[in-house]
Structure formats: structure tokens, C-alpha cells
Amino acid sequence: MSNALESLFPLGTSVWYDNISRELLTNGGLEALVRERAVRGVTSNPTIFDKALSGSEHYDDQIRTSAADDPEAIFFELAISDIQSACDVLRPVHKAGGSCGDGYVSMEVSPRLARDTTATIRQAAELHGRIGRPNLYIKIPGTVEGLPAIEESIASGISVNVTLLFAVERHMDAAEAYVAGLERALDEGRDIGAISSVASFFVSRVDTLVDRLLEEIGTEQALSLRGKAAVANAKLAFDAFRRKFRGERWAALAARGANLQRPLWASTSTKNPDYEDTLYVKNLVGPHTVNTMPQVTIDAMADHGEVPGPTLTQGLDEAKQVMDDLASLGIDMRAVCDQLEQEGVKAFADSWEQLLTTVAERRRTLVPA
């Protein structure tokens, strides 16, 4: 195992795998990642499932024998089977770490529901019940409409992965939804120690958009800021996390067993080939965090990754300066994050429709009319 991957966990950062497939679950691939690559959790999304289904025969028997006709219903049958299997593989990790630790697998509600609070609450409860694993996270987007669904789900005892977070302010909105949900759960007599959450804060997409704006400005100062916004934004989010989860209000919940809502760094593969391929790993290391990596980033860390230390606890003043410099150039980070959220909601919705098309086409091939 790479010392770089090994060294993340003692510094407080857990490696989760941003991928899932039936093949990975049946050929021992996930067990190998846990054993050899320090993987301690799994995340999924519609794009990942579409890739798993496309051109693979591993789902054919279940598609062929499904009693459902609707592509979405068939997909959920397939995905629930995969998520249950992945949860079972990660269960020893979860047991060893407790509810505040690792071993979780994430399953996303339909992206069609990103702007529908009531439907999100209903589907989150349905998936939670159907999957029936203690180390399950239901992924709910941190949109304005998603925030009440997050609070309601937490209050109902459902652990949540809050996804599509870009802005520090929205990150704190998600933290508030979690804390408020825990308070309600405690009032209703639930064991809040069994409830957990992560806040998926997207990283690389910030640089992709901000770099484009900087290149349009084109000055020496602007170009010198390329590749700095994403890490700075994440460090400010981490600082906000540390400030949120302290004080009397949180202490009262922690005394009853409440778990921190850990920051999860998502979208951590570099999109710009000129940037170091481990940029969004080595600069985001620190206590109570998760870095969810695609295969390419795990391989890069295993091959040549370096971990210089708890980088999240360093350079806060520099991160603030980056944001000040961007503002001086007329770049509004809140507008950037709002745009990225809108694009993210659309991208996941488009991936969902493509996924359902894949399922429908495979069903027609396997079960001709």
C-alpha cells in the first residue's frame, strides 16, 4: 500500500471511493480497495451507475427477471442490490469506527427531485427502508429546497450525505439543517449517536470556472491566481465547520452522543492537465474529513502521492487573501458558487435521464416485446 494513502487516516482524512459497479462487488475489487488502498467508504451518483450499466452484462439477469416495467423502478432495484452489497463489504469498517467514523455507502435520491422538498423526504425514507443497512447515507442535494428535507430526514433517524455544496454559506446552511435535525431527533427520543452526516463540498469545479474568468481578465495578477480558488474555498469551508461544531449548543448534543457532520471533499480529480494530479488531496488533509476519490486519483496517490501534513489547518490567512484578490478583480464567489450549483443540478438530472435511457434500452434488448 502506498504510504501516501496510509498516511491520510492518521492525520484525520479518510479515503472513500467515488465509484461502484456490480463487477467491482462480485470480483472482490471493493474488498481489495479496502485492504490495499485504505478505502473506508463508497459514494455513488447517476453518472457512476450509468457507466456501470453501459456495456456490462453483470446486471442482465436482474433486469431480465425484474417484475417492474418502469426504467426508474428497475434502476432502483439494481442500485439497491449494489448498495446493500457495498454496505455489507464496508460493515466491518463501520463497526470498528462507530457511527462517527467510516464504512458508509451513499445512495442518491432522484435528481429529478432536487427542487421538490416533499418528494425528496418521501424518497429518502423509502430508500432508507428498502436498503436497510446501518452504514447507509442517503444523498440529498444542499439546494434551498433540499435543506428542509435534510433536517426532516435527520430528525427521522436517517443518515445523510449532503451533496452539491459549493459555497461556504450553503455549507453552513447544511450544518444548521443537521444540527436542527439532531435536536428534533433528540426531542423525539431517538438515539442521535446512530445518526451521521457528511457535507460533500465540491472542489475542482470551482477552479474550472474561476480559472476561465481569470483568463478572460488576462492580467498578470489574474493569471497568477489560477488554480488557487478551489483549495482556498475548501479551507474556508473547513474553518467554518470547526467554528460551527463548538460552543454550548453543539456541546449539549455531543454529550448525548452526536456525531460531527464531517466535510467531504468531492470532485477531487484535477480537470486541468497542467495541475498536479493530487492537488486536491494533499492540500485538503486534516481532522474529521473525507476525501472521496475516483480511481484515477487513488492510483495517482498510490503511485506518487505525497502528504505534507495537516494542510487544512494551515494557510487560512492565505486562503482569505485569495478570496480578497478575486473580489478585487470583480469575481463574485457567491455568484460563482450559485452558477456551479445550478450547473450541478442540471448535470445530475441529465445523467439521470441518460441512465434511465440505458436501463430502458437494456430492458428492451433482454425482454423483447
PyMOL commands that set and color helices and strands:
alter all, ss='L'
color gray80, all
select helices_A, chain A and resi 3-11+22-26+29-36+46-53+60-65+71-97+111-113+117-131+146-155+168-187+192-194+204-217+220-224+229-244+248-254+279-282+295-304+311-313+316-328+333-366
alter helices_A, ss='H'
color red, helices_A
select strands_A, chain A and resi 13-18+39-43+105-108+136-141+160-165+197-202+261-266+289-293
alter strands_A, ss='S'
color yellow, strands_A
deselect
rebuild
show_as cartoon
